[in-house]
Amino acid sequence: QLVWRAEQGKIALSQEESAQQSLAELECGLTAELKRDQLASASTPLLEKIGELMDEAIAAAGVQPDRVFITGGSARSPLIQAFIRQKLPQVPLEGGDDFGSVASGLARYAERLFGN
C-alpha cells in the first residue's frame, strides 16, 4: 500500500509543485507534504541514467536526433521533460499513448520471458 501511495505522490507532483499524501497505513491521520524539488533531488540518479542511455543511443546512431519521442507514465513528468530539453535544447519532444505503451512493453517483455 505504501508503494501505491508513493506512486500517487509522484503522479501528483507531475501536475503540481506540492501535494499532500496520506500515510494512514502507518498512523491514523498521518500525512506528508511532498514537494517537486524533493522529487527532483531523489530523481537525480534516474535522470543521470537516462542521460547516459541517450548519449549511447546518439553515439550508436552516429547522428543527432531530429526529435525525441517519449512515452510511458514517466513521460508526463515535468522533471524528465525538462532534463531532455536541457540535454537536447534544439530537439522537439513528442509523445504518444503513455499508458498503452507501458502495457505493450510489458506484454513484449513477458513474451520474451515466457513465450516459446
Stockholm file with secondary structure:
# STOCKHOLM 1.0

chainA/1-116         QLVWRAEQGKIALSQEESAQQSLAELECGLTAELKRDQLASASTPLLEKIGELMDEAIAAAGVQPDRVFITGGSARSPLIQAFIRQKLPQVPLEGGDDFGSVASGLARYAERLFGN
#=GR chainA/1-116 SS CHHHHHHHHHHHHHHSSEEEEECTTTSTTCEEEEEHHHHHHHTHHHHHHHHHHHHHHHHHHTSCCSCEEECSGGGGCHHHHHHHHHHSTTSCEEECCHHHHHHHHHHHHHHHHHCC
#=GC SS_cons         CHHHHHHHHHHHHHHSSEEEEECTTTSTTCEEEEEHHHHHHHTHHHHHHHHHHHHHHHHHHTSCCSCEEECSGGGGCHHHHHHHHHHSTTSCEEECCHHHHHHHHHHHHHHHHHCC
//
